Amino acid sequence: MVRPGFVYIMASRKNGTIYIGVTTDLPQRVWQHREGVIEGFTKEYGCKLLVWFEAFESIHDARQFEARMKKWNRAWKIARIEERNPEWADLFETLV
């Protein structure tokens, strides 16, 4: 059975620190970032806003895209966010 996957971007604020991640359970993972229950980058830098995400048919495809995206320069990442979410609104509520 192929599991779907998601690539997502968390941010501290508009044009602030950003984090790119991958998961099979987007609502749960974003909740973990927002609540700071997992130690790491997002907790340290206060990345609690879900500002972008994309669904993939398989977690494998999502991981491949995440790896490519992490190599992009910051301007490309910001452009990706702003083409769908110009105000950097928190998209968490759209998931639940």
C-alpha positions as CSV (number, residue, x, y, z in Angstrom):
1,M,0.0,0.0,0.0
2,V,1.4,3.4,-1.0
3,R,1.1,6.0,1.7
4,P,0.5,9.6,0.7
5,G,2.8,12.4,1.8
6,F,3.0,16.1,2.3
7,V,5.8,18.7,1.9
8,Y,5.1,21.7,4.1
9,I,6.7,25.0,5.1
10,M,6.5,26.4,8.6
11,A,7.4,30.0,9.3
12,S,8.0,32.2,12.4
13,R,6.3,35.2,10.7
14,K,6.0,36.8,7.3
15,N,9.5,36.8,5.7
16,G,10.8,35.3,8.9
17,T,12.6,32.0,9.5
18,I,11.2,29.1,7.5
19,Y,11.4,25.3,7.8
20,I,10.6,22.7,5.2
21,G,9.4,19.3,6.3
22,V,7.8,16.1,5.0
23,T,5.2,13.9,6.7
24,T,2.4,11.4,6.1
25,D,0.1,13.1,8.7
26,L,0.1,16.8,8.1
27,P,-2.4,17.9,10.8
28,Q,-0.6,16.0,13.5
29,R,2.8,17.1,12.4
30,V,1.8,20.8,12.3
31,W,0.2,20.5,15.7
32,Q,3.5,19.1,17.0
33,H,5.4,22.1,15.6
34,R,2.8,24.6,16.9
35,E,2.8,23.1,20.4
36,G,6.6,22.7,20.6
37,V,6.4,19.1,21.6
38,I,9.4,18.0,19.5
39,E,12.8,19.5,20.1
40,G,14.5,20.9,17.1
41,F,14.7,23.8,14.6
42,T,11.0,24.8,14.6
43,K,10.9,25.0,18.4
44,E,14.1,26.9,18.7
45,Y,13.2,29.4,16.0
46,G,9.5,29.7,16.8
47,C,8.2,28.4,13.4
48,K,4.6,27.8,14.3
49,L,2.8,29.0,11.2
50,L,1.9,26.6,8.4
51,V,2.3,28.9,5.4
52,W,2.5,26.3,2.5
53,F,1.9,22.6,1.8
54,E,1.5,20.3,-1.1
55,A,0.1,16.8,-1.2
56,F,1.8,13.9,-3.0
57,E,0.5,10.5,-3.9
58,S,3.4,8.8,-2.1
59,I,5.6,9.6,0.8
60,H,8.5,8.7,-1.5
61,D,7.6,11.4,-4.0
62,A,7.1,13.9,-1.1
63,R,10.6,13.1,0.3
64,Q,12.2,13.6,-3.2
65,F,10.5,16.9,-3.6
66,E,11.5,18.0,-0.1
67,A,15.1,17.2,-0.8
68,R,15.0,19.3,-4.0
69,M,13.2,22.1,-2.3
70,K,15.7,22.3,0.5
71,K,18.4,23.1,-2.1
72,W,16.5,26.1,-3.5
73,N,17.6,29.5,-2.6
74,R,15.5,31.5,-0.2
75,A,13.9,33.7,-2.9
76,W,12.5,30.7,-4.7
77,K,11.0,29.3,-1.4
78,I,9.4,32.7,-0.6
79,A,8.0,32.9,-4.1
80,R,6.5,29.4,-3.7
81,I,4.8,30.5,-0.5
82,E,3.6,33.8,-1.8
83,E,2.1,32.5,-5.1
84,R,-0.6,30.7,-3.0
85,N,-0.4,32.6,0.3
86,P,0.8,36.2,-0.2
87,E,-0.1,37.2,3.4
88,W,1.6,34.2,4.9
89,A,-1.6,33.3,6.7
90,D,-1.6,30.3,9.0
91,L,-3.1,27.5,7.0
92,F,-3.5,25.1,10.0
93,E,-7.2,25.8,10.4
94,T,-7.8,24.7,6.8
95,L,-6.6,21.2,7.8
96,V,-9.0,20.5,10.7
